[in-house]
Amino acid sequence: MTERHEQVWVGIDAGKTHHWAVGVNASGEKVFSKKVINGEDEILALIVTACEMANEVQWAVDICGRSSTLLLALLIANGQGVVYVPGRTVSRMSGAYRGEGKTDAKDALVIADTARMRQDFTALSLPNETVADLQLLTAHRADLIADR
């Protein structure tokens, strides 16, 4: 059985085919590091794993675009708080962490730890139905124009 924490911050380095998730506790100690395939079952399993480790889980991502859409939708639909940590911030903060190379695991750790230390990042939420419908229509129109 793993130790239960009061709060855990989970940083996710999002990608097209997989994500890397790292959880840190209130002291900044890594409590888990895991590669997650970009699929519903694996993402839901990650949510369960993180929620079993702590009373409160705060999620942080570095991308809020196409590659993280499923991840964000599942997190928000399951009542999880998610913040966006800009890539520029992650890049700048990476220099303060040990290791020369850029890896998914290191980026996820930087995202989690940065979210733990700073409380000023934008919280993400699902758009209301009208905005979602307009986004869908706009994307469809852009596809039609590209095809033409």
BANUDO-294162 format. One record per atom (N, C-alpha, C): residue number from 1; atom name; x negated, y negated, z; residue in one letter. Coordinates in steps of 0.001 Angstrom, whole numbers, plus 500000, padded with zeros to 6 digits. Each point is the difference from the previous one (the first is absolute). Layout:
<pts>
<NUM, "CA", <X, Y, Z>, "A">
...
</pts>
This chain:
<pts>
<1, "N", <499154, 501182, 500000>, "M">
<1, "CA", <500846, 498818, 500000>, "M">
<1, "C", <499114, 498761, 500000>, "M">
<2, "N", <500344, 499030, 499177>, "T">
<2, "CA", <499220, 498777, 499932>, "T">
<2, "C", <500436, 499027, 501080>, "T">
<3, "N", <499102, 499114, 500336>, "E">
<3, "CA", <500280, 498991, 501019>, "E">
<3, "C", <501049, 499018, 499477>, "E">
<4, "N", <500934, 499627, 500861>, "R">
<4, "CA", <501032, 499039, 499607>, "R">
<4, "C", <499536, 498602, 500388>, "R">
<5, "N", <500153, 499066, 499082>, "H">
<5, "CA", <499565, 498624, 500202>, "H">
<5, "C", <501208, 499084, 500127>, "H">
<6, "N", <499791, 498867, 500631>, "E">
<6, "CA", <501066, 499003, 500098>, "E">
<6, "C", <500317, 499433, 498615>, "E">
<7, "N", <498943, 499635, 499266>, "Q">
<7, "CA", <500182, 499434, 498667>, "Q">
<7, "C", <498876, 500474, 499085>, "Q">
<8, "N", <500362, 500261, 498748>, "V">
<8, "CA", <499040, 500390, 498976>, "V">
<8, "C", <500252, 499148, 498765>, "V">
<9, "N", <498918, 499537, 499391>, "W">
<9, "CA", <500065, 499262, 498746>, "W">
<9, "C", <499511, 500940, 498912>, "W">
<10, "N", <500781, 500162, 498945>, "V">
<10, "CA", <499627, 500885, 498902>, "V">
<10, "C", <499737, 499143, 498767>, "V">
<11, "N", <498761, 500054, 499537>, "G">
<11, "CA", <499622, 499309, 498772>, "G">
<11, "C", <500045, 500980, 498852>, "G">
<12, "N", <500560, 499559, 498886>, "I">
<12, "CA", <500109, 500878, 498836>, "I">
<12, "C", <499359, 499327, 498798>, "I">
<13, "N", <498988, 500674, 499458>, "D">
<13, "CA", <499386, 499589, 498743>, "D">
<13, "C", <500815, 500700, 498917>, "D">
<14, "N", <500869, 499249, 499339>, "A">
<14, "CA", <500949, 500583, 499050>, "A">
<14, "C", <499360, 500235, 498642>, "A">
<15, "N", <500415, 501092, 499376>, "G">
<15, "CA", <499535, 500342, 498662>, "G">
<15, "C", <501123, 500597, 499181>, "G">
<16, "N", <499732, 500244, 498723>, "K">
<16, "CA", <501036, 500532, 499118>, "K">
<16, "C", <500357, 501447, 500327>, "K">
<17, "N", <498993, 500856, 500159>, "T">
<17, "CA", <500273, 501419, 500223>, "T">
<17, "C", <499960, 500385, 501477>, "T">
<18, "N", <499219, 499276, 500780>, "H">
<18, "CA", <499927, 500281, 501436>, "H">
<18, "C", <499685, 498720, 500771>, "H">
<19, "N", <500272, 500075, 501294>, "H">
<19, "CA", <499695, 498906, 500921>, "H">
<19, "C", <499057, 500561, 501061>, "H">
<20, "N", <499273, 499103, 500664>, "W">
<20, "CA", <499206, 500424, 501153>, "W">
<20, "C", <500527, 499234, 501198>, "W">
<21, "N", <500333, 500717, 501068>, "A">
<21, "CA", <500551, 499387, 501208>, "A">
<21, "C", <499056, 500215, 501166>, "A">
<22, "N", <499763, 498924, 500748>, "V">
<22, "CA", <499182, 500068, 501213>, "V">
<22, "C", <500776, 499313, 501116>, "V">
<23, "N", <500071, 500669, 501141>, "G">
<23, "CA", <500658, 499432, 501169>, "G">
<23, "C", <498978, 499601, 501041>, "G">
<24, "N", <500210, 498839, 500614>, "V">
<24, "CA", <499137, 499548, 501090>, "V">
<24, "C", <500876, 499651, 501203>, "V">
<25, "N", <499424, 500197, 501202>, "N">
<25, "CA", <500740, 499669, 501219>, "N">
<25, "C", <499705, 498552, 500419>, "N">
<26, "N", <500502, 499604, 501148>, "A">
<26, "CA", <499844, 498621, 500468>, "A">
<26, "C", <498552, 499601, 500225>, "A">
<27, "N", <499113, 500976, 500198>, "S">
<27, "CA", <498574, 499717, 500187>, "S">
<27, "C", <499241, 499956, 498686>, "S">
<28, "N", <500680, 500299, 498906>, "G">
<28, "CA", <499351, 500033, 498700>, "G">
<28, "C", <499352, 501328, 499671>, "G">
<29, "N", <500250, 501015, 500835>, "E">
<29, "CA", <499439, 501332, 499756>, "E">
<29, "C", <500858, 500741, 498984>, "E">
<30, "N", <499347, 500677, 499060>, "K">
<30, "CA", <500708, 500770, 498987>, "K">
<30, "C", <500667, 501203, 500653>, "K">
<31, "N", <501306, 500168, 499778>, "V">
<31, "CA", <500721, 501144, 500564>, "V">
<31, "C", <500332, 501045, 498934>, "V">
<32, "N", <500010, 499599, 498732>, "F">
<32, "CA", <500126, 500964, 498907>, "F">
<32, "C", <499598, 499343, 498688>, "F">
<33, "N", <499638, 500842, 499044>, "S">
<33, "CA", <499639, 499571, 498657>, "S">
<33, "C", <500468, 501097, 499065>, "S">
<34, "N", <500805, 499638, 498990>, "K">
<34, "CA", <500651, 501036, 499209>, "K">
<34, "C", <500267, 499540, 498571>, "K">
<35, "N", <499722, 500875, 499041>, "K">
<35, "CA", <500373, 499775, 498604>, "K">
<35, "C", <501439, 500462, 499829>, "K">
<36, "N", <500818, 499174, 499341>, "V">
<36, "CA", <501417, 500303, 499836>, "V">
<36, "C", <500358, 499894, 498522>, "V">
<37, "N", <500499, 501086, 499436>, "I">
<37, "CA", <500454, 499991, 498612>, "I">
<37, "C", <501196, 499048, 499898>, "I">
<38, "N", <500089, 499264, 498900>, "N">
<38, "CA", <501076, 499029, 499800>, "N">
<38, "C", <501289, 500728, 499615>, "N">
<39, "N", <500558, 500706, 500965>, "G">
<39, "CA", <501251, 500730, 499820>, "G">
<39, "C", <500846, 499887, 501259>, "G">
<40, "N", <501287, 500157, 499840>, "E">
<40, "CA", <500920, 499783, 501118>, "E">
<40, "C", <499707, 500887, 501200>, "E">
<41, "N", <499792, 501291, 499777>, "D">
<41, "CA", <499787, 500926, 501125>, "D">
<41, "C", <498751, 499645, 500795>, "D">
<42, "N", <498906, 499715, 499311>, "E">
<42, "CA", <498744, 499678, 500692>, "E">
<42, "C", <500101, 498668, 500752>, "E">
<43, "N", <500659, 499029, 499418>, "I">
<43, "CA", <500140, 498700, 500659>, "I">
<43, "C", <500879, 500131, 501243>, "I">
<44, "N", <501089, 500749, 499887>, "L">
<44, "CA", <500866, 500220, 501165>, "L">
<44, "C", <499256, 500747, 501103>, "L">
<45, "N", <499152, 500949, 499613>, "A">
<45, "CA", <499199, 500725, 500993>, "A">
<45, "C", <499028, 499054, 500702>, "A">
<46, "N", <499432, 499043, 499262>, "L">
<46, "CA", <499109, 499000, 500591>, "L">
<46, "C", <500749, 499142, 501013>, "L">
<47, "N", <501209, 499597, 499656>, "I">
<47, "CA", <500809, 499189, 500915>, "I">
<47, "C", <500254, 500765, 501294>, "I">
<48, "N", <500357, 501265, 499883>, "V">
<48, "CA", <500258, 500839, 501180>, "V">
<48, "C", <498730, 500121, 500839>, "V">
<49, "N", <498867, 500272, 499347>, "T">
<49, "CA", <498723, 500147, 500710>, "T">
<49, "C", <499673, 498741, 500800>, "T">
<50, "N", <500113, 498838, 499349>, "A">
<50, "CA", <499666, 498742, 500676>, "A">
<50, "C", <500968, 499710, 501145>, "A">
<51, "N", <501278, 500244, 499780>, "C">
<51, "CA", <501002, 499707, 501034>, "C">
<51, "C", <499871, 500934, 501205>, "C">
<52, "N", <499477, 501201, 499798>, "E">
<52, "CA", <499769, 500913, 501113>, "E">
<52, "C", <498799, 499585, 500836>, "E">
<53, "N", <499120, 499174, 499437>, "M">
<53, "CA", <498782, 499577, 500698>, "M">
<53, "C", <500196, 498785, 500890>, "M">
<54, "N", <501062, 499224, 499749>, "A">
<54, "CA", <500128, 498733, 500723>, "A">
<54, "C", <501446, 499628, 500249>, "A">
<55, "N", <500179, 499178, 501020>, "N">
<55, "CA", <501325, 499456, 500282>, "N">
<55, "C", <500404, 498981, 498943>, "N">
<56, "N", <499019, 499281, 499467>, "E">
<56, "CA", <500256, 498986, 498975>, "E">
<56, "C", <498933, 500128, 498913>, "E">
<57, "N", <500446, 500004, 498738>, "V">
<57, "CA", <499079, 500095, 498865>, "V">
<57, "C", <500185, 498766, 499128>, "V">
<58, "N", <498901, 499357, 499670>, "Q">
<58, "CA", <500015, 498864, 499077>, "Q">
<58, "C", <499223, 500409, 498756>, "Q">
<59, "N", <500633, 499911, 498861>, "W">
<59, "CA", <499400, 500405, 498731>, "W">
<59, "C", <499476, 498776, 499268>, "W">
<60, "N", <498896, 500188, 499271>, "A">
<60, "CA", <499414, 498916, 499211>, "A">
<60, "C", <499520, 500568, 498670>, "A">
<61, "N", <500283, 499294, 498918>, "V">
<61, "CA", <499589, 500423, 498662>, "V">
<61, "C", <499243, 498867, 499314>, "V">
<62, "N", <499177, 500381, 499023>, "D">
<62, "CA", <499232, 499004, 499268>, "D">
<62, "C", <500599, 499688, 498641>, "D">
<63, "N", <500989, 500770, 499579>, "I">
<63, "CA", <500652, 499791, 498704>, "I">
<63, "C", <501500, 500088, 500213>, "I">
<64, "N", <500731, 499039, 499467>, "C">
<64, "CA", <501457, 500093, 500078>, "C">
<64, "C", <500568, 499964, 498585>, "C">
<65, "N", <499401, 500804, 499134>, "G">
<65, "CA", <500416, 500075, 498604>, "G">
<65, "C", <500478, 501386, 499642>, "G">
<66, "N", <499882, 500306, 498719>, "R">
<66, "CA", <500530, 501234, 499451>, "R">
<66, "C", <499453, 501270, 500666>, "R">
<67, "N", <498706, 500045, 500241>, "S">
<67, "CA", <499409, 501227, 500539>, "S">
<67, "C", <500447, 500302, 501428>, "S">
<68, "N", <500480, 498992, 500706>, "S">
<68, "CA", <500425, 500231, 501390>, "S">
<68, "C", <501516, 499929, 500176>, "S">
<69, "N", <500753, 499977, 498915>, "T">
<69, "CA", <501452, 499836, 500087>, "T">
<69, "C", <500671, 501113, 500804>, "T">
<70, "N", <499682, 501249, 499678>, "L">
<70, "CA", <500609, 501125, 500724>, "L">
<70, "C", <499613, 499954, 501476>, "L">
<71, "N", <498735, 499763, 500270>, "L">
<71, "CA", <499509, 499911, 501374>, "L">
<71, "C", <500759, 498932, 500779>, "L">
<72, "N", <500082, 498804, 499442>, "L">
<72, "CA", <500669, 498889, 500686>, "L">
<72, "C", <501487, 500277, 500187>, "L">
<73, "N", <500644, 500537, 498977>, "A">
<73, "CA", <501433, 500298, 500102>, "A">
<73, "C", <500271, 501011, 501111>, "A">
<74, "N", <499171, 501033, 500091>, "L">
<74, "CA", <500200, 501017, 501043>, "L">
<74, "C", <499706, 499447, 501392>, "L">
<75, "N", <498960, 499200, 500125>, "L">
<75, "CA", <499692, 499407, 501305>, "L">
<75, "C", <501137, 499107, 500472>, "L">
<76, "N", <500433, 499102, 499132>, "I">
<76, "CA", <501040, 499045, 500381>, "I">
<76, "C", <501337, 500709, 500222>, "I">
<77, "N", <500325, 500971, 499154>, "A">
<77, "CA", <501257, 500747, 500158>, "A">
<77, "C", <500019, 500795, 501301>, "A">
<78, "N", <498822, 500333, 500523>, "N">
<78, "CA", <499907, 500742, 501261>, "N">
<78, "C", <499765, 499082, 501190>, "N">
<79, "N", <500266, 498715, 499831>, "G">
<79, "CA", <499948, 499061, 501112>, "G">
<79, "C", <498606, 499636, 500486>, "G">
<80, "N", <499000, 500169, 499163>, "Q">
<80, "CA", <498624, 499694, 500390>, "Q">
<80, "C", <499647, 498566, 499608>, "Q">
<81, "N", <499267, 499306, 500873>, "G">
<81, "CA", <499545, 498642, 499711>, "G">
<81, "C", <498746, 500048, 499136>, "G">
<82, "N", <500007, 499274, 498896>, "V">
<82, "CA", <498876, 500009, 499061>, "V">
<82, "C", <499558, 498565, 499727>, "V">
<83, "N", <498683, 499776, 500045>, "V">
<83, "CA", <499449, 498692, 499640>, "V">
<83, "C", <499064, 500158, 498811>, "V">
<84, "N", <499841, 498906, 499267>, "Y">
<84, "CA", <499122, 499961, 498837>, "Y">
<84, "C", <498704, 499296, 500381>, "Y">
<85, "N", <498873, 500715, 499850>, "V">
<85, "CA", <498675, 499430, 500235>, "V">
<85, "C", <499384, 499768, 498626>, "V">
<86, "N", <499813, 498754, 499588>, "P">
<86, "CA", <499495, 499715, 498657>, "P">
<86, "C", <498647, 500651, 499726>, "P">
<87, "N", <499811, 500414, 498752>, "G">
<87, "CA", <498754, 500633, 499587>, "G">
<87, "C", <498778, 499142, 500260>, "G">
<88, "N", <500140, 498709, 499855>, "R">
<88, "CA", <498877, 499084, 500263>, "R">
<88, "C", <499576, 500084, 501466>, "R">
<89, "N", <500963, 500084, 500891>, "T">
<89, "CA", <499705, 500124, 501426>, "T">
<89, "C", <499279, 501318, 500277>, "T">
<90, "N", <500486, 501074, 499384>, "V">
<90, "CA", <499374, 501314, 500183>, "V">
<90, "C", <498562, 499958, 499498>, "V">
<91, "N", <499792, 499392, 498852>, "S">
<91, "CA", <498653, 499912, 499427>, "S">
<91, "C", <499050, 499235, 500913>, "S">
<92, "N", <500462, 498894, 500525>, "R">
<92, "CA", <499157, 499194, 500895>, "R">
<92, "C", <499713, 500705, 501322>, "R">
<93, "N", <501006, 500661, 500540>, "M">
<93, "CA", <499844, 500678, 501282>, "M">
<93, "C", <499121, 501249, 499887>, "M">
<94, "N", <499950, 500611, 498827>, "S">
<94, "CA", <499225, 501240, 499807>, "S">
<94, "C", <498539, 499836, 500362>, "S">
<95, "N", <499459, 498816, 499805>, "G">
<95, "CA", <498598, 499761, 500312>, "G">
<95, "C", <499671, 500178, 501472>, "G">
<96, "N", <500992, 499888, 500861>, "A">
<96, "CA", <499775, 500112, 501439>, "A">
<96, "C", <500014, 501452, 500482>, "A">
<97, "N", <500286, 500939, 499097>, "Y">
<97, "CA", <500102, 501403, 500383>, "Y">
<97, "C", <498815, 500788, 499464>, "Y">
<98, "N", <499600, 500994, 500760>, "R">
<98, "CA", <498853, 500825, 499663>, "R">
<98, "C", <500234, 500747, 498691>, "R">
<99, "N", <498925, 500181, 499254>, "G">
<99, "CA", <500068, 500758, 498761>, "G">
<99, "C", <499810, 499102, 498806>, "G">
<100, "N", <499218, 500471, 499061>, "E">
<100, "CA", <499691, 499204, 498818>, "E">
<100, "C", <501101, 500081, 498949>, "E">
<101, "N", <500491, 501211, 499771>, "G">
<101, "CA", <500921, 500217, 498895>, "G">
<101, "C", <501419, 499578, 500285>, "G">
<102, "N", <500735, 499838, 498907>, "K">
<102, "CA", <501425, 499716, 500095>, "K">
<102, "C", <500721, 501326, 499818>, "K">
<103, "N", <500728, 500423, 501003>, "T">
<103, "CA", <500777, 501238, 499907>, "T">
<103, "C", <501433, 499711, 500404>, "T">
<104, "N", <500899, 500882, 499605>, "D">
<104, "CA", <501403, 499846, 500384>, "D">
<104, "C", <500157, 500042, 501510>, "D">
<105, "N", <499261, 500912, 500650>, "A">
<105, "CA", <500102, 500136, 501458>, "A">
<105, "C", <499513, 498738, 500706>, "A">
<106, "N", <498900, 499427, 499518>, "K">
<106, "CA", <499479, 498776, 500614>, "K">
<106, "C", <500983, 498849, 499809>, "K">
<107, "N", <500551, 499866, 498788>, "D">
<107, "CA", <500969, 498933, 499751>, "D">
<107, "C", <501231, 500152, 500890>, "D">
<108, "N", <500484, 501231, 500167>, "A">
<108, "CA", <501171, 500238, 500858>, "A">
<108, "C", <499696, 499635, 501451>, "A">
<109, "N", <498787, 500317, 500448>, "L">
<109, "CA", <499592, 499630, 501361>, "L">
<109, "C", <499959, 498482, 500152>, "L">
<110, "N", <499445, 499311, 499020>, "V">
<110, "CA", <499924, 498536, 500041>, "V">
<110, "C", <501410, 499403, 500027>, "V">
<111, "N", <500898, 500545, 499203>, "I">
<111, "CA", <501387, 499512, 499968>, "I">
<111, "C", <500661, 500183, 501359>, "I">
<112, "N", <499859, 501181, 500578>, "A">
<112, "CA", <500618, 500279, 501310>, "A">
<112, "C", <499432, 499101, 501085>, "A">
<113, "N", <498681, 499888, 500041>, "D">
<113, "CA", <499364, 499215, 501055>, "D">
<113, "C", <500286, 498508, 499841>, "D">
<114, "N", <500064, 499536, 498771>, "T">
<114, "CA", <500314, 498588, 499753>, "T">
<114, "C", <501433, 499700, 500440>, "T">
<115, "N", <500926, 500892, 499688>, "A">
<115, "CA", <501392, 499820, 500441>, "A">
<115, "C", <500100, 500025, 501520>, "A">
<116, "N", <499160, 500811, 500643>, "R">
<116, "CA", <499990, 500069, 501466>, "R">
<116, "C", <499546, 498678, 500603>, "R">
<117, "N", <498990, 499383, 499388>, "M">
<117, "CA", <499413, 498781, 500563>, "M">
<117, "C", <500747, 498724, 499630>, "M">
<118, "N", <500690, 500017, 498885>, "R">
<118, "CA", <500704, 498791, 499544>, "R">
<118, "C", <501499, 500250, 499932>, "R">
<119, "N", <500758, 499024, 500424>, "Q">
<119, "CA", <501454, 500134, 500020>, "Q">
<119, "C", <500684, 499088, 498981>, "Q">
<120, "N", <499221, 499437, 499068>, "D">
<120, "CA", <500550, 498992, 499096>, "D">
<120, "C", <500258, 500498, 498576>, "D">
<121, "N", <500051, 501305, 499795>, "F">
<121, "CA", <500245, 500525, 498664>, "F">
<121, "C", <501490, 500070, 499705>, "F">
<122, "N", <500330, 499931, 498722>, "T">
<122, "CA", <501384, 500011, 499555>, "T">
<122, "C", <500618, 501381, 500176>, "T">
<123, "N", <501148, 500024, 500653>, "A">
<123, "CA", <500742, 501254, 500152>, "A">
<123, "C", <500745, 500277, 498696>, "A">
<124, "N", <499998, 501261, 499579>, "L">
<124, "CA", <500690, 500382, 498770>, "L">
<124, "C", <501367, 500561, 500339>, "L">
<125, "N", <500946, 499773, 499111>, "S">
<125, "CA", <501347, 500527, 500186>, "S">
<125, "C", <500577, 500335, 498630>, "S">
<126, "N", <501072, 500776, 500004>, "L">
<126, "CA", <500667, 500318, 498745>, "L">
<126, "C", <500773, 498780, 499521>, "L">
<127, "N", <499946, 499722, 498710>, "P">
<127, "CA", <500769, 498857, 499496>, "P">
<127, "C", <501495, 500310, 500078>, "P">
<128, "N", <500797, 498927, 500118>, "N">
<128, "CA", <501439, 500239, 500035>, "N">
<128, "C", <500453, 500511, 498631>, "N">
<129, "N", <501200, 500499, 499928>, "E">
<129, "CA", <500491, 500682, 498803>, "E">
<129, "C", <499967, 499112, 498755>, "E">
<130, "N", <500359, 498745, 500110>, "T">
<130, "CA", <500003, 499100, 498848>, "T">
<130, "C", <498592, 499810, 499451>, "T">
<131, "N", <499048, 499770, 500894>, "V">
<131, "CA", <498614, 499814, 499565>, "V">
<131, "C", <499493, 501282, 499345>, "V">
<132, "N", <500318, 501146, 500577>, "A">
<132, "CA", <499567, 501276, 499421>, "A">
<132, "C", <500599, 500203, 498607>, "A">
<133, "N", <501285, 499665, 499836>, "D">
<133, "CA", <500638, 500122, 498686>, "D">
<133, "C", <499339, 499076, 498974>, "D">
<134, "N", <499701, 498777, 500405>, "L">
<134, "CA", <499333, 499066, 499089>, "L">
<134, "C", <498597, 500481, 499631>, "L">
<135, "N", <499285, 500563, 500941>, "Q">
<135, "CA", <498662, 500518, 499710>, "Q">
<135, "C", <500077, 501154, 499007>, "Q">
<136, "N", <500987, 500863, 500153>, "L">
<136, "CA", <500181, 501123, 499093>, "L">
<136, "C", <500327, 499506, 498587>, "L">
<137, "N", <500909, 499034, 499891>, "L">
<137, "CA", <500356, 499453, 498697>, "L">
<137, "C", <498825, 499284, 499341>, "L">
<138, "N", <499252, 499255, 500786>, "T">
<138, "CA", <498836, 499288, 499475>, "T">
<138, "C", <498942, 500978, 499501>, "T">
<139, "N", <499758, 501048, 500741>, "A">
<139, "CA", <499026, 501013, 499587>, "A">
<139, "C", <500460, 500691, 498724>, "A">
<140, "N", <501302, 500304, 499901>, "H">
<140, "CA", <500538, 500638, 498800>, "H">
<140, "C", <499849, 499069, 498793>, "H">
<141, "N", <500291, 498735, 500192>, "R">
<141, "CA", <499851, 499008, 498923>, "R">
<141, "C", <498542, 499911, 499553>, "R">
<142, "N", <499087, 500006, 500944>, "A">
<142, "CA", <498575, 499938, 499657>, "A">
<142, "C", <499596, 501240, 499188>, "A">
<143, "N", <500537, 501164, 500357>, "D">
<143, "CA", <499721, 501227, 499227>, "D">
<143, "C", <500536, 499897, 498584>, "D">
<144, "N", <501205, 499468, 499845>, "L">
<144, "CA", <500585, 499849, 498671>, "L">
<144, "C", <499180, 499048, 499134>, "L">
<145, "N", <499544, 498907, 500593>, "I">
<145, "CA", <499174, 499034, 499268>, "I">
<145, "C", <498673, 500626, 499595>, "I">
<146, "N", <499410, 500758, 500906>, "A">
<146, "CA", <498725, 500671, 499692>, "A">
<146, "C", <500181, 501014, 498877>, "A">
<147, "N", <501116, 500712, 500017>, "D">
<147, "CA", <500278, 500981, 498938>, "D">
<147, "C", <500191, 499333, 498645>, "D">
<148, "N", <500613, 498830, 500013>, "R">
<148, "CA", <500246, 499281, 498746>, "R">
<148, "C", <498689, 499524, 499437>, "R">
</pts>
